[in-house]
């Protein structure tokens, strides 16, 4: 149970807050490249870390991210003309380049040098494999992009997706590092005898109370949660949290799944869930029930509304809190544990149901919440340490992000960290779980 002070430190991301300052030390996945598809295309409203901003791609293809408000009379730059390597405010014609410089001020006398004294707040953008990244921090020398495996592979162009979640980023992110809920929220109607024996799902549903080992890493935290498999083995689910908001949930077999999920704080009450992945048919999300019908998959129920032009009108879901996530009570009685279709939408419904910011002063956490407790501590400690001048973890070490997650069967006397060291490494071809018990 957190104090109100700790809860505020963890969740508040506006300018000048400890967590907001920590977030600004890192590159942030801000937009999909498809949102700014070509030079001089329409500008896009976005909101990041409680700031209202305008993103645009100029005539040369360079990317800009500037304050929503023109520094002249505070008109919105969203209505600006994207032309001739700059965004021009339509109120009085002031024009700004991607670096925030005022390059034209036609409403002032020709001999005036006033334009040289005016800038608009501007942040750096860069682009890699279909993802546009923003740096909103104080460094003049920019840190490197993190070695996020799928984002460094050309195949990720087809595996990038986004979705708005109407709740604080912490409670959205924590669903990905809570392995115990899988047996209930997503698989609650499935008993062990309903799935083939000696499979991950069988072991999971046969024992719904895993034991946890949680360790702090150079990049964040990691858990290994284990259950009995056969008489001489355990089934382990190993997952990653990477600073400041990345997760790799344990889908499929350890060493095979290539994917990272990002929980980007839009503001204190909204989160942009961004996924970067390489298509993989071995994911544990591709399950079948005993009658051959697909179980609630990751993307079922995740249809999107058309994007609007508002900063909170990007990547919204058709199923949402206004329609109770299209819950089907008859299906809940007969076919589904929740009545909500799709793993992603089940997570969305539950995390948004906690209200916009969960009241952690009223929680009662158990042993199954060990990863959540440790990760909160890691984040709070890092945010407060930054205020004392301690560098943010992993910012200057992009290689530490080269990790994977997944499930594995190990002999009961094996050290899980040592036995899975190679399988947890990214950018490698791994043999799969069959060889890990030899």
C-alpha positions in Angstrom: 0.0 0.0 0.0 1.5 3.3 -1.1 1.1 6.6 0.7 -0.6 9.4 -1.1 2.8 11.1 -1.6 4.3 8.0 -3.1 1.2 7.5 -5.3 1.5 11.1 -6.6 5.2 10.6 -7.3 4.5 7.5 -9.3 1.6 8.8 -11.4 2.0 12.5 -12.0 3.9 13.3 -15.2 3.4 17.0 -15.9 6.3 19.4 -16.2 8.3 19.8 -13.0 7.0 16.6 -11.4 9.6 14.0 -10.3 8.2 11.3 -12.7 7.6 13.8 -15.5 11.2 14.9 -15.2 12.3 11.2 -15.3 10.2 10.5 -18.4 11.8 13.4 -20.2 15.2 11.9 -19.9 14.2 9.1 -22.3 13.2 9.0 -26.0 9.4 8.5 -26.1 7.4 6.7 -28.9 5.2 9.5 -29.9 3.5 8.7 -33.2 3.3 6.0 -35.9 5.0 7.1 -39.1 1.7 6.6 -40.9 0.3 9.6 -39.0 2.7 11.9 -40.8 2.9 10.1 -44.1 4.5 12.6 -46.4 6.2 16.0 -46.6 3.8 19.0 -46.0 1.1 16.6 -44.8 -1.6 17.7 -42.3 -0.2 18.5 -38.9 -1.3 16.3 -36.0 -2.4 17.3 -32.5 -0.8 15.1 -29.9 -0.6 15.3 -26.1 2.5 14.0 -24.3 3.4 14.2 -20.6 0.5 16.7 -20.1 1.7 19.0 -22.9 -0.4 19.9 -25.9 1.8 19.7 -29.0 1.7 19.8 -32.8 3.6 17.3 -34.9 4.4 17.9 -38.6 6.6 16.8 -41.4 8.1 19.6 -43.4 8.8 20.1 -47.1 12.2 18.3 -46.8 10.7 15.4 -44.8 12.2 16.7 -41.5 10.0 16.1 -38.4 8.9 18.8 -36.0 7.1 18.8 -32.6 6.2 22.2 -31.4 3.9 23.9 -28.8 0.3 23.9 -29.7 0.1 27.7 -29.0 1.7 30.3 -31.2 3.9 32.6 -29.0 2.4 35.7 -30.6 -1.3 35.6 -29.6 -1.6 32.0 -28.5 -3.6 30.8 -31.5 -3.4 27.1 -32.1 -0.7 26.0 -34.6 -2.9 23.1 -35.6 -4.6 25.4 -38.0 -1.2 26.4 -39.5 -0.2 26.0 -43.1 2.5 23.4 -43.5 4.5 24.9 -46.3 8.0 25.7 -47.5 9.9 24.0 -44.6 7.8 25.5 -41.8 4.4 25.7 -40.1 2.8 29.1 -40.5 0.2 30.4 -38.1 -2.8 31.6 -40.0 -3.6 34.4 -37.6 -0.7 36.7 -38.5 1.5 34.6 -40.6 4.3 33.9 -38.2 6.2 30.8 -39.4 8.3 28.3 -37.4 10.7 25.6 -38.5 11.2 22.2 -37.0 13.7 23.6 -34.5 11.2 26.2 -33.2 12.9 29.2 -34.9 10.7 31.9 -36.3 11.7 32.1 -39.9 9.2 34.6 -41.1 7.2 37.4 -39.5 5.3 39.2 -42.3 3.1 41.2 -39.9 6.2 43.1 -38.7 8.2 45.8 -40.7 10.8 44.4 -43.1 13.6 46.1 -41.2 12.5 44.5 -37.9 14.7 41.8 -36.3 12.0 40.8 -33.9 11.6 37.4 -35.5 15.2 36.5 -34.5 14.2 37.0 -30.9 11.1 34.7 -30.9 11.1 30.9 -30.7 8.3 28.4 -30.1 8.9 25.5 -27.7 10.1 22.7 -29.9 11.2 19.1 -29.2 13.3 16.8 -31.2 11.8 14.0 -33.2 13.5 11.1 -34.9 12.2 8.1 -36.9 13.0 4.4 -36.9 11.2 1.6 -38.6 7.7 3.1 -38.6 7.9 4.7 -35.2 8.4 8.4 -34.5 10.2 9.1 -31.3 10.3 12.4 -29.3 12.9 13.7 -26.9 11.5 16.3 -24.5 14.4 16.4 -22.0 17.1 18.9 -21.2 20.1 17.4 -22.9 21.8 19.3 -25.7 23.6 16.1 -26.7 20.7 13.7 -27.3 20.9 10.2 -25.7 20.8 7.2 -28.1 17.5 5.5 -28.9 17.0 2.3 -26.8 17.8 -1.0 -28.5 14.2 -2.0 -28.7 14.6 -5.2 -30.7 11.5 -5.1 -32.9 11.9 -1.4 -33.6 15.4 -2.1 -35.0 14.1 -4.7 -37.5 12.5 -3.7 -40.8 9.7 -6.2 -40.3 8.4 -4.0 -37.4 6.9 -1.7 -40.0 4.0 -4.1 -40.2 3.9 -4.8 -36.5 3.4 -1.3 -35.0 0.1 -0.4 -33.5 -1.4 2.0 -31.0 -4.4 2.3 -28.7 -5.6 5.0 -26.3 -6.4 3.9 -22.7 -8.4 6.2 -20.5 -6.4 5.7 -17.3 -3.1 6.5 -15.7 -0.1 5.0 -17.4 1.0 3.0 -14.2 -2.1 1.0 -13.9 -2.2 0.4 -17.6 1.4 -0.8 -17.6 1.0 -3.0 -14.4 -1.4 -5.3 -16.2 1.5 -6.5 -18.3 3.7 -7.4 -15.3 0.9 -9.3 -13.4 1.1 -12.9 -14.5 -1.5 -14.2 -12.0 -4.4 -12.5 -13.7 -4.0 -14.5 -16.9 -5.5 -17.6 -15.3 -8.6 -15.6 -14.3 -9.3 -12.6 -16.4 -8.3 -14.2 -19.7 -8.6 -18.0 -19.1 -11.0 -18.1 -16.2 -13.5 -20.5 -17.9 -10.7 -22.9 -18.9 -9.9 -25.8 -16.6 -6.7 -27.9 -16.9 -8.7 -30.8 -18.3 -10.0 -28.6 -21.1 -6.5 -28.2 -22.7 -3.9 -30.7 -23.9 -1.7 -32.1 -21.0 2.0 -31.1 -20.8 1.3 -27.7 -22.3 1.9 -24.2 -20.9 -1.9 -23.7 -20.6 -2.3 -27.0 -18.8 0.3 -26.1 -16.2 -1.1 -22.6 -15.8 -4.6 -23.7 -15.2 -3.7 -26.6 -13.0 -2.0 -24.2 -10.5 -3.3 -20.7 -10.6 -1.1 -19.4 -7.7 2.5 -19.1 -9.0 5.5 -18.5 -6.9 7.6 -15.4 -7.7 11.2 -14.5 -8.0 11.7 -10.8 -8.8 15.1 -9.2 -9.5 16.2 -5.6 -10.2 18.0 -5.2 -13.5 20.1 -2.5 -15.2 17.1 -1.6 -17.3 14.3 -2.1 -14.7 12.9 -5.2 -13.2 12.3 -8.9 -14.2 10.2 -11.6 -12.7 10.3 -15.4 -12.9 7.0 -17.0 -11.8 6.9 -20.7 -11.5 4.4 -23.5 -11.1 4.7 -27.3 -11.0 5.0 -28.9 -14.4 6.0 -32.6 -14.3 7.3 -34.3 -11.2 10.9 -33.1 -11.9 10.2 -29.8 -13.6 8.6 -26.3 -13.2 6.9 -24.2 -15.8 8.3 -20.6 -15.6 6.9 -17.4 -17.0 9.6 -14.8 -17.3 8.8 -11.1 -18.1 10.5 -7.8 -18.3 9.8 -4.2 -17.2 12.2 -1.7 -18.9 12.6 1.9 -17.9 10.6 4.0 -18.0 7.4 2.4 -19.4 8.3 -0.7 -21.5 7.1 -4.2 -20.9 7.7 -7.6 -22.5 5.0 -9.9 -21.3 5.7 -13.7 -21.4 3.9 -14.6 -24.6 4.8 -18.0 -26.2 8.1 -19.8 -25.6 11.1 -17.9 -24.1 13.5 -16.8 -26.9 11.0 -16.8 -29.7 8.6 -13.9 -29.3 10.0 -10.6 -30.6 7.8 -7.8 -29.2 7.9 -4.8 -26.9 4.9 -2.8 -25.5 5.1 0.8 -24.5 2.8 2.6 -22.0 3.3 6.2 -22.9 1.8 8.8 -20.6 -0.4 11.2 -22.6 -1.3 12.9 -19.3 -2.1 11.8 -15.8 -5.4 10.3 -17.0 -4.6 8.9 -20.4 -2.1 6.4 -21.8 -1.1 5.6 -25.4 -0.4 1.9 -25.6 2.1 1.3 -28.4 3.1 -2.1 -29.6 6.2 -2.9 -31.7 6.4 -6.6 -32.7 7.5 -9.1 -35.3 4.7 -11.5 -36.4 5.1 -14.8 -34.7 2.9 -17.9 -34.9 4.2 -19.4 -31.7 2.6 -16.8 -29.4 0.6 -18.3 -26.5 -2.1 -15.8 -27.5 -3.0 -18.1 -30.5 -4.8 -20.6 -28.4 -7.6 -23.0 -29.4 -10.4 -24.3 -27.1 -11.2 -28.0 -26.9 -14.0 -27.5 -29.5 -11.5 -26.0 -32.0 -12.8 -22.5 -31.6 -10.3 -19.6 -30.9 -10.2 -18.5 -27.4 -10.2 -14.8 -26.6 -7.2 -13.6 -28.7 -5.1 -10.6 -28.2 -6.8 -8.4 -30.8 -10.4 -9.7 -30.6 -12.8 -6.9 -29.7 -10.2 -4.3 -30.5 -11.8 -2.6 -33.5 -10.9 1.1 -33.8 -12.9 4.2 -34.2 -11.8 6.6 -37.0 -9.1 8.9 -35.8 -10.3 12.5 -35.1 -8.2 15.6 -35.1 -8.3 16.1 -31.3 -5.2 15.1 -29.2 -7.4 12.5 -27.4 -9.1 11.3 -30.6 -6.2 9.1 -31.8 -6.4 5.3 -31.8 -9.6 4.9 -29.8 -11.5 1.6 -29.5 -15.0 0.9 -30.5 -15.5 -1.0 -27.2 -15.0 1.5 -24.4 -16.2 2.6 -21.0 -19.3 4.4 -22.6 -20.6 1.1 -23.9 -19.2 -1.1 -21.0 -16.7 -2.6 -23.5 -19.6 -4.3 -25.3 -19.9 -6.9 -22.5 -22.0 -9.9 -23.3 -23.6 -11.2 -20.1 -25.0 -14.3 -21.7 -21.5 -15.2 -23.0 -20.2 -14.5 -19.5 -22.6 -17.1 -18.1 -21.9 -19.7 -20.7 -18.7 -19.2 -22.6 -16.4 -16.5 -21.2 -15.2 -15.6 -17.7 -15.6 -11.9 -18.4 -18.1 -11.5 -21.3 -15.7 -9.0 -22.8 -14.2 -10.1 -26.1 -10.4 -10.2 -26.5 -7.4 -10.2 -24.2 -6.5 -6.6 -24.9 -10.0 -5.4 -24.3 -10.4 -7.4 -21.1 -7.2 -5.6 -19.8 -8.6 -2.3 -21.0 -11.9 -2.7 -19.2 -10.3 -3.7 -15.9 -7.6 -1.1 -15.8 -10.0 1.7 -16.8 -12.5 0.4 -14.2 -10.1 1.5 -11.5 -11.0 5.1 -12.4 -8.5 7.3 -14.1 -5.9 7.1 -11.3 -6.1 4.1 -9.0 -6.2 4.9 -5.3 -3.2 2.8 -4.1 -3.7 4.0 -0.5 -6.6 1.6 -0.3 -5.0 -1.5 -2.0 -4.3 -4.8 -0.2 -1.5 -6.4 -2.1 -0.5 -10.0 -1.7 2.5 -12.2 -2.6 1.3 -12.4 -6.3 1.9 -8.6 -6.5 5.6 -8.8 -5.8 6.6 -7.7 -9.3 4.2 -4.7 -9.1 5.6 -3.7 -5.7 9.2 -3.9 -6.8 8.6 -2.0 -10.1 6.8 0.8 -8.3 9.7 1.1 -5.9 12.2 1.1 -8.9 10.3 3.9 -10.6 9.8 6.0 -7.5 13.4 5.6 -6.4 14.7 6.5 -9.9 12.5 9.7 -10.1 13.6 10.9 -6.7 17.2 10.1 -7.3 17.1 12.2 -10.5 16.1 15.1 -8.4 19.4 14.6 -6.4 21.4 14.5 -9.6 21.7 10.7 -10.1 21.4 9.9 -13.9 18.2 8.1 -15.0 18.8 4.3 -15.3 19.7 2.9 -18.8 19.4 6.2 -20.7 23.0 6.0 -21.9 23.1 2.2 -22.2 20.8 1.3 -25.1 22.2 -2.2 -25.3 20.6 -3.2 -21.9 17.2 -3.2 -23.7 18.2 -6.3 -25.7 16.1 -8.8 -23.8 13.1 -11.1 -24.4 10.4 -12.8 -22.3 8.4 -16.0 -22.5 7.6 -19.4 -21.0 10.0 -22.2 -20.4 10.2 -25.6 -18.7 13.2 -26.1 -16.3 14.3 -28.9 -14.1 13.4 -28.2 -10.5 17.0 -28.0 -9.3 18.0 -25.5 -12.0 18.9 -21.8 -11.3 16.3 -20.0 -13.4 18.5 -17.0 -14.0 21.5 -18.9 -15.1 19.5 -21.5 -17.1 17.6 -18.8 -19.1 20.5 -16.4 -19.6 20.9 -17.1 -23.3 17.2 -17.5 -24.1 16.6 -14.0 -22.7 19.0 -12.4 -25.1 17.6 -10.5 -28.1 18.9 -10.5 -31.6 19.6 -14.3 -31.5 18.1 -17.4 -32.9 17.2 -19.7 -30.0 16.5 -23.4 -30.1 13.3 -23.1 -28.0 12.3 -24.8 -24.8 13.0 -28.4 -25.8 16.8 -28.0 -25.1 16.6 -26.2 -21.8 16.2 -29.2 -19.6 19.1 -31.2 -21.0 
